Amino acid sequence: MGDILLLHVDDVIPGMQLDSAIALKAGSYLITPKEAPDGLNDKFIDSIQRFAHQFTPLPNYVNIVENDSLFTKLNEVLSADIARVAETVKDGGDTPNFLSDGELEEKVTRVVGKVMANPDVIREVYQFKNAFREGVNSKTVLLDHTFRVTLLAAAMGVKLRMSVISLINLVTSALMHDMGILRTELYPALDDLDELHDDKVQDFVEEHTRHSVEIFEKAKMSMLPQTRSDIMRTIELHHRIDLETEKPRSPALVLHLADLVDEVIGPQPHKLRYNFSRENLRVLGTRMAQRNGVNRVMLALIKLYRKVPVAWDTVVALCELFGLQELTIANYEEKLKSILDICPHSMQKPYPSLSGGKVPRMVYCNDREQKFSCEHRGQSKVAIQTPTGKMVQYFKCGTLTNSLVELNQQKIPS
């Protein structure tokens, strides 16, 4: 017999071989390996799935011998999960769409697929998935977070023209970067993070990072020593990274920023966001320790790293992926404010709002009844969608819109 893997009954297919007998709580056996020497058939699988809740010591799981057909099936299972998450990204779900470029999406799919074809990676990611299948539905956001970070990191790597080897190491690191959370003292009560003192939160960050490194180190991964060392380093630095010693466009830097962005803008089992360090928050304010929209996160990264050459082009690539490259124009927020301040009646409204997930493209006048006479107001109307989804007609502000268009067309600094 070869190595074995604990398989969820939903993933059992004909031909798979049992490693050990399936024991029932009643004290008998449902099926033994001797009864299925040529592998499980449809009849056996039907029995396994019907009586899965009666299995002991672990309901719903069976020990299956590892072979090519097993890994082919698990590749399909995990690839379907990743494809589902990619669709939510493209639909503008939990994360604004960073896969709108079809050619880039194709390259991302190819590199992620190449990594996911590795049985060693499949084994680890599948076991991570299994941790969320029974009775902890509220925590499945961690699995989706892992897959979104993987896709975002891969998209950043492709955009930055990283080498194939670096991309593979990056994707492998992204898939395994949070597995250590399952071994922390706090898990599964992750919402308790919201009640912890900051020192304890930092301990949690260090603890789960250390466990993630240990999980990778102990995994049965067939790879060169240098590759193993590079991936371990990338996982180790995914929360806290020293940009004074880091190299530009390194996998560690890319994973750090991809994880930071998704953690702050995406759903988590807790309200707290801990990816901005204490030093970052002293610059940005404590608001960034909570969930924020992508514009606010990009503006925060721009503020932190505009004058940090090792990180700047990676931040610019991030903004471009989200269609927010205009935010990297020097002092964009201040320049926008100076344009809006021209309005003598404080009736100006940028659209879309800077607090959303897009760059403002026009300015409209909130004085629908024209109570004020204004030299800046144009004659054309625009339909603006309210938060309730209703379309309302407003007059466009000609002067401010023209100034905003000029601002958005300014050269983006390199």
Secondary structure, DSSP 8 states (H G I E B T S, - for coil): ---EEEEEGGG--TT--BSS-EEBTTSSEEE-GGG-TT---HHHHHHHHHSGGGBSSSTTEEEEE--HHHHHHHHHHHHHHHHHHHHHHHTTSSS--S---HHHHHHHHHHHHHHHT-HHHHHHHHHHHHTTSSS-GGGTHHHHHHHHHHHHHHHHHHHTT--HHHHHHHHHHHHHTTGGGGGSSSTT-GGGGGGS-HHHHHHHHHHHHHHHHHHHHHS-----HHHHHHHHHHHHTSS---TTT--TT-HHHHHHHHHHHHHHHS--SSS----S-HHHHHHH-GGGGS---HHHHHHHHHHHHTT-HHHHHHHHHHHHHTT-GGGGSTTHHHHHHHHHTT-TTS-EEEES-TTTTS---EEEES-TT--S--TTEEEEEEEEE-TTS-EEEEEEEHHHHHHHHHHHTS----
